[in-house]
Amino acid sequence: MNSKTLKSGFLIQYLTFIISGGTLLGMMCYEIIKEYYLPDISKWQSHIITIAVTVILVTILSAFILRKQEKLHQEITEVIKQANITAEHLIAVINSTGDAIICIDKKGLIRSWNPGAEKIFGISEEDILNQSICRFVPPEIPGRIFDLIRQSSEGEVSQETAVFLKNDGSRIHLSFSATSIMASEGEEECIYIIAHDISVQVAREELLKMVNLKQHLVSAVSQHDVNNNLQVLMLNCSLLKELTTDPEIHNIVSKIEKQSQIISNHLAFMKEYESLSAQVPMWDNTRDLFDRATVPFQESPVTIRNDLDDLEIYADPLIEKVLYNLCHNAVTHGKNPTFIHASYCIDGENCILAIEDDGIGISEDIKTRIFEKGFGHKSGLGLYLIREILSITNITIRECGVPSKGARFELVIHAGKWRLVMSGENPSPNC
C-alpha cells in the first residue's frame, strides 16, 4: 500500500471525529440561536428543528466520508491489482529464466527451486524440497556455502564462482550470488541464490589456455632453432669474408648478413610481442614505475626528474618497459640531453602523463610515422611495440615536442584508467 492510500485512511478516521464534533457543535449553536432569536417556539417545534438540523449535518458529512471511502477502496483495489500483476511477472521471469533461483533458510534447507535449477542440477523441485543445499557442494569445500549464508543474513550480497555437483555427481561451474530477503511477521527469513551455469565458458577458457600454451611452445622452439641457424649462417659469412678478397663476394656476403640481421630482429620482435598477452593489467603507482624504469640511467649525466606523485594508472605490467624505452630513446637519440622529466596533468576526464627531454627533438615530417612498424633505426619496432602495449588498456600516445628543443611523449589515459591518491595538500595540476 502506498503513502497516498495510508494518508486517505488517516483522513477517514479524522473525518469521523469531525462528524461527531460537528454535529454536537451544530446542535449547541442552534440552541443558543433559538434562545435569543426564537424564544416563543414550543418544545415539540424545537425538537423537530433540532432533529432536522442534525439529520442535515450528518447527511452532508456522511456523504463526504462515503465518497472518501469509495476513493480509498478504489486505490486499495488498484494497488492490489498492480501487486498481483508484478507478482505474476516475477513468477513468469523466475520460471522462464535459464538461471537457477533457489530459496534456502538459515539452516541451508531448500524452500523453493525454479525450473532453471531443475535443468542445471538435474533434479525436480518436489524431489529436492527441504533437503540441504550442501548436497550439491563438493566435499572439499563444505564450509563455503555456510559462509555465504552467514554473509547474506548479515545483509551482504555475495558474488562467487565455484564448482558444484549435479544430481548425477558430475561437476559444473557456476557463477552465483546470494542475498537475504526480510521475512514478514510470522515467516522465516530466507536467502535467495541466483546461479548461472558457466561450464561452457570455463571449458572454452581452459581450451584457449591450452592452445595458447602449445602455440607459445611451438613458437619458442621454432624461434630457437631459426636463431641457431642464423648464428651458424652469420658465422659462415664471417669465415667466407676471411677466405676471399673478391669485393663482389664481400658485397654479396654483406647483403646476406644484413638480411640475417633483419630476420634476427623480427625474431626478437616476435618474442617481445608474445609477452603482451601473457600478463594481466593492474593498478600501479606511476612514481614507483618511473623510478624503477630509470634505474639504468641514474649513473648517466642526464638528470632524472620525477613529478608523478599521487597518480596511479591501470595498465599492462609492461608499462614499466614503455617508460624505460622512452627514456632510452631520449638518451640514445636525443643528442646529449641534460634532463628527462616525467609529469602529469588533468585534461577534463583524461589524464596526460608526459615524458620530455631537452634533446634535439623530432622533426615535424616524421612525428606521425615514428609509431609505424618498421620505421626508425635498427628493427624499427620500439615505438610500435610501445603503442601496442599501451593500447591493451586503451592508452594512446603522441609526440608533442618542439624540433631542436626536445621531444615530449604524452600518454593519454582515459577516464576509469587513472586515479589520484592524494598524499599532500597540493591540488592536482590541470593541463
C-alpha positions in Angstrom: 0.0 0.0 0.0 1.4 3.4 -1.0 1.7 6.5 1.1 -1.2 8.1 -0.6 -3.5 5.3 0.4 -2.3 5.4 4.0 -2.9 9.1 4.1 -6.5 8.6 2.9 -7.1 6.0 5.6 -6.0 8.5 8.2 -8.2 11.2 6.7 -11.3 9.0 7.1 -10.6 8.5 10.8 -10.1 12.2 11.2 -13.4 12.9 9.4 -15.3 10.5 11.6 -14.2 12.6 14.6 -15.2 15.8 12.7 -18.8 14.4 12.0 -19.3 13.7 15.7 -17.8 17.0 16.8 -19.5 19.0 14.0 -22.9 17.5 14.9 -22.6 18.4 18.6 -21.3 21.9 17.8 -24.2 22.5 15.3 -26.8 21.5 17.9 -25.1 23.7 20.6 -25.1 26.7 18.1 -28.8 26.0 17.3 -29.8 26.0 21.0 -28.0 29.4 21.5 -29.7 30.9 18.4 -33.1 29.5 19.5 -32.8 31.0 23.0 -32.1 34.5 21.7 -34.0 34.7 18.3 -36.8 32.1 18.7 -37.8 32.3 22.4 -41.5 31.7 21.7 -41.5 28.3 19.9 -42.9 25.3 21.6 -40.9 22.3 22.8 -42.1 20.0 20.0 -41.2 22.6 17.3 -37.8 22.9 18.9 -37.3 19.2 18.9 -38.3 18.9 15.2 -35.9 21.7 14.2 -33.1 20.1 16.2 -33.7 16.7 14.6 -33.8 18.3 11.1 -30.6 20.2 11.6 -28.8 17.1 13.0 -30.0 15.0 10.1 -28.8 17.6 7.5 -25.4 17.8 9.2 -25.0 14.1 9.4 -26.2 13.5 5.8 -23.7 16.1 4.4 -20.8 14.8 6.4 -21.7 11.1 5.8 -21.9 11.7 2.0 -18.5 13.3 2.1 -17.0 10.5 4.1 -18.6 7.9 1.9 -17.0 9.5 -1.2 -13.7 9.3 0.5 -14.2 5.7 1.5 -15.1 4.8 -2.1 -12.0 6.6 -3.4 -9.9 4.8 -0.8 -11.4 1.4 -1.8 -10.5 2.1 -5.5 -7.0 3.0 -4.5 -6.6 -0.2 -2.5 -8.1 -2.3 -5.3 -5.6 -0.7 -7.8 -2.7 -1.3 -5.5 -3.7 -5.0 -5.1 -4.1 -5.3 -8.8 -0.7 -3.9 -9.6 0.8 -6.1 -6.9 -0.8 -9.1 -8.4 0.5 -8.1 -11.9 4.0 -7.6 -10.5 3.9 -10.9 -8.8 2.8 -12.7 -12.0 5.6 -11.0 -13.9 8.1 -12.1 -11.3 6.8 -15.6 -11.3 7.0 -15.7 -15.1 10.6 -14.4 -15.0 11.6 -17.0 -12.4 10.0 -19.8 -14.3 11.3 -18.8 -17.7 14.9 -17.9 -16.9 17.7 -20.4 -17.6 19.4 -19.5 -14.3 18.8 -21.3 -11.1 16.9 -19.4 -8.5 16.9 -21.2 -5.2 15.4 -20.2 -1.8 17.0 -21.6 1.3 16.6 -21.0 5.0 19.4 -20.2 7.5 20.0 -23.9 8.0 20.6 -24.4 4.3 17.4 -26.3 3.7 15.8 -25.7 0.2 12.4 -24.0 0.3 11.9 -23.2 -3.4 13.5 -24.5 -6.6 12.7 -23.0 -10.0 12.7 -24.8 -13.4 16.2 -23.3 -14.2 17.6 -25.1 -11.1 15.9 -28.3 -12.2 17.7 -28.0 -15.6 21.1 -27.1 -14.1 21.2 -29.6 -11.3 19.1 -32.4 -12.9 16.5 -32.8 -10.2 12.9 -31.7 -9.8 11.6 -29.3 -7.1 9.4 -32.0 -5.5 12.4 -34.3 -5.1 14.7 -31.7 -3.5 12.5 -29.6 -1.2 13.5 -29.5 2.5 16.9 -31.1 1.7 20.2 -29.3 2.4 21.9 -27.3 -0.4 25.1 -28.9 0.8 24.1 -31.9 -1.2 25.4 -30.0 -4.3 28.6 -28.7 -2.8 31.8 -30.7 -3.4 33.2 -32.3 -0.2 36.4 -30.4 -0.3 34.6 -27.0 0.2 31.6 -27.8 2.5 32.0 -24.7 4.7 31.8 -22.1 1.9 28.1 -22.4 1.5 27.6 -21.6 5.2 29.9 -18.6 4.9 27.6 -17.5 2.1 24.5 -18.0 4.2 26.1 -16.0 7.1 27.1 -13.1 4.9 23.6 -12.9 3.3 21.9 -13.0 6.7 24.1 -10.0 7.7 22.9 -8.1 4.6 25.9 -8.6 2.4 25.3 -9.6 -1.3 28.0 -12.1 -2.2 29.2 -12.8 -5.8 31.1 -16.1 -6.2 32.3 -18.5 -8.8 32.6 -22.1 -7.7 32.3 -25.8 -8.7 29.0 -27.5 -7.8 27.8 -31.1 -8.1 24.8 -32.1 -10.3 22.4 -34.7 -9.1 24.3 -37.4 -11.1 27.6 -36.5 -9.4 29.1 -34.6 -12.3 30.7 -31.2 -11.7 29.6 -27.9 -13.1 31.0 -24.4 -12.8 28.5 -21.8 -11.5 28.7 -18.0 -11.1 26.3 -17.2 -8.3 25.2 -14.5 -5.9 23.1 -14.6 -2.7 21.0 -12.1 -0.9 18.8 -12.2 2.2 15.1 -11.3 2.0 13.5 -9.8 5.1 10.6 -12.0 6.3 7.1 -10.9 7.1 5.8 -11.3 10.7 5.5 -15.0 11.5 7.5 -16.1 8.5 11.1 -17.4 8.4 13.8 -15.2 6.8 15.1 -16.7 3.5 18.1 -16.4 1.4 17.9 -16.4 -2.4 20.7 -17.8 -4.5 20.8 -17.0 -8.2 23.3 -19.2 -10.2 24.4 -19.1 -13.8 26.0 -22.1 -15.5 29.4 -21.0 -16.9 30.7 -24.5 -17.5 30.9 -24.0 -21.3 32.7 -20.7 -20.8 35.2 -22.2 -18.4 35.8 -25.1 -20.7 36.5 -22.7 -23.6 38.9 -20.7 -21.4 40.8 -23.9 -20.5 40.9 -24.9 -24.1 42.1 -21.4 -25.1 44.8 -21.6 -22.4 46.0 -25.0 -23.7 46.0 -23.8 -27.3 48.0 -20.6 -26.3 50.4 -22.7 -24.4 51.0 -25.0 -27.3 51.4 -22.0 -29.7 53.9 -20.4 -27.3 55.8 -23.7 -27.1 55.9 -24.2 -30.8 56.9 -20.6 -31.4 59.6 -20.7 -28.8 61.1 -23.9 -30.2 60.9 -22.5 -33.8 62.5 -19.2 -32.8 65.3 -21.0 -31.0 66.0 -23.3 -34.0 65.8 -20.4 -36.5 68.1 -18.3 -34.3 70.6 -21.0 -34.0 70.7 -21.5 -37.8 71.1 -17.7 -38.3 74.1 -17.8 -35.9 75.6 -20.5 -38.0 74.8 -18.6 -41.2 76.4 -15.4 -40.0 79.5 -17.3 -38.7 79.9 -18.8 -42.1 79.6 -15.4 -43.7 82.4 -14.1 -41.5 84.6 -17.1 -42.4 83.8 -16.6 -46.1 84.9 -12.9 -45.9 88.2 -14.0 -44.4 88.8 -16.6 -47.1 88.3 -14.3 -50.0 89.3 -10.8 -51.1 86.9 -10.6 -54.0 85.0 -7.4 -53.5 81.9 -8.7 -55.3 81.7 -11.7 -53.0 82.2 -9.4 -50.0 79.3 -7.3 -51.2 77.1 -10.4 -51.6 78.1 -11.7 -48.1 77.3 -8.3 -46.6 73.9 -8.3 -48.1 73.3 -11.8 -46.6 74.5 -10.6 -43.2 72.1 -7.6 -43.4 69.1 -9.8 -44.2 70.1 -12.2 -41.5 70.2 -9.4 -39.0 66.7 -8.3 -40.2 65.4 -11.8 -39.6 67.0 -11.8 -36.1 65.3 -8.5 -35.3 62.0 -10.0 -36.4 62.5 -13.0 -34.1 63.2 -10.6 -31.2 60.0 -8.7 -32.1 58.0 -12.0 -32.1 59.4 -12.9 -28.6 58.5 -9.4 -27.2 55.1 -9.3 -28.8 54.1 -12.7 -27.5 54.6 -11.4 -23.9 51.8 -8.8 -24.4 49.1 -11.4 -23.8 50.9 -13.2 -21.0 50.2 -10.7 -18.3 47.1 -9.1 -16.7 46.7 -5.3 -16.5 46.8 -3.9 -12.9 46.8 -0.7 -10.9 50.3 0.7 -10.2 51.8 3.9 -8.9 53.4 5.9 -11.7 56.1 7.5 -9.5 57.3 4.0 -8.4 57.1 2.8 -12.1 59.2 5.7 -13.3 61.8 5.2 -10.5 62.2 1.5 -11.5 62.3 2.3 -15.2 65.1 4.9 -14.8 67.4 2.9 -12.6 69.8 2.1 -15.5 70.2 5.9 -16.2 71.0 7.0 -12.6 74.7 7.0 -13.3 74.4 8.8 -16.6 75.0 12.6 -16.9 71.3 13.0 -17.6 69.2 14.4 -14.7 66.1 12.4 -14.0 63.1 14.5 -12.6 60.1 12.6 -11.3 56.9 14.6 -10.6 54.4 11.8 -10.8 53.2 12.0 -7.1 49.7 10.7 -6.3 48.9 9.3 -9.8 48.0 5.6 -10.3 47.1 4.1 -13.6 45.5 0.8 -14.8 47.9 -0.6 -17.4 49.7 -3.7 -18.6 52.7 -4.6 -16.4 54.9 -3.9 -19.4 54.2 -0.2 -18.8 57.5 -0.1 -17.0 59.2 -1.2 -20.2 57.4 1.5 -22.1 58.8 4.2 -19.7 62.2 2.6 -19.9 62.2 2.6 -23.7 61.1 6.3 -23.9 63.9 7.3 -21.6 66.4 5.1 -23.5 65.3 6.7 -26.8 65.9 10.1 -25.2 69.4 9.2 -24.1 70.4 7.3 -27.3 68.8 9.5 -30.0 68.4 12.9 -28.2 72.0 14.0 -28.9 73.2 14.7 -25.3 70.1 15.8 -23.4 70.7 17.2 -20.0 67.4 16.1 -18.4 64.4 13.7 -18.7 61.3 14.9 -16.9 58.1 12.9 -16.0 55.0 14.8 -15.1 51.2 14.7 -15.4 48.2 17.0 -15.7 44.4 16.6 -15.8 42.6 17.3 -19.1 38.8 17.0 -18.4 38.1 13.4 -17.8 41.5 12.3 -19.1 45.0 12.4 -17.6 48.1 13.3 -19.6 51.3 11.6 -18.5 54.3 13.3 -20.2 57.9 12.2 -20.7 60.0 15.0 -22.1 63.7 15.9 -22.6 65.8 18.8 -23.9 67.5 16.9 -26.7 67.3 17.6 -30.5 63.6 16.6 -30.6 61.7 15.0 -33.5 61.2 16.8 -36.8 57.6 17.6 -37.9 57.7 15.5 -41.0 58.2 12.2 -39.1 56.1 12.8 -35.9 53.2 10.7 -37.2 55.4 8.0 -38.7 57.6 7.1 -35.7 54.9 4.7 -34.3 54.7 2.7 -37.5 56.1 -0.8 -37.6 59.5 -0.9 -39.3 60.2 2.8 -39.1 63.4 4.1 -37.5 66.8 2.7 -36.6 67.6 -1.0 -36.1 64.4 -3.1 -36.1 62.1 -0.1 -36.1 59.9 -1.9 -33.5 60.5 0.1 -30.3 57.8 2.8 -30.5 55.5 0.5 -32.4 55.6 -2.0 -29.5 55.1 0.8 -27.1 51.9 1.8 -28.8 50.7 -1.8 -28.8 51.4 -2.3 -25.1 49.6 0.9 -24.2 46.6 0.1 -26.4 45.9 -3.0 -24.3 44.3 -0.7 -21.7 43.2 1.9 -24.3 46.0 4.4 -23.5 47.1 6.4 -26.6 50.5 8.0 -27.2 51.5 11.1 -29.2 54.7 13.2 -29.7 54.2 16.9 -29.0 57.7 18.2 -28.6 59.3 21.1 -30.4 62.0 20.2 -33.0 65.5 21.2 -31.9 64.2 21.9 -28.4 63.4 18.4 -27.2 61.0 15.5 -27.5 57.7 15.2 -25.5 55.8 12.0 -25.5 52.3 12.3 -24.0 50.3 9.2 -22.8 46.6 10.0 -22.8 45.0 7.9 -20.1 41.2 7.9 -20.4 38.6 8.1 -17.6 38.4 5.0 -15.4 42.0 4.0 -16.1 43.6 6.6 -13.7 43.1 7.8 -10.2 44.7 10.2 -7.7 45.8 9.0 -4.3 46.4 12.4 -2.6 49.3 12.3 -0.2 49.5 16.1 0.4 47.6 19.3 0.2 48.7 20.4 -3.3 45.9 20.3 -5.9 46.3 18.2 -9.0 47.6 20.2 -11.9 45.3 21.0 -14.9 46.6 20.9 -18.4 
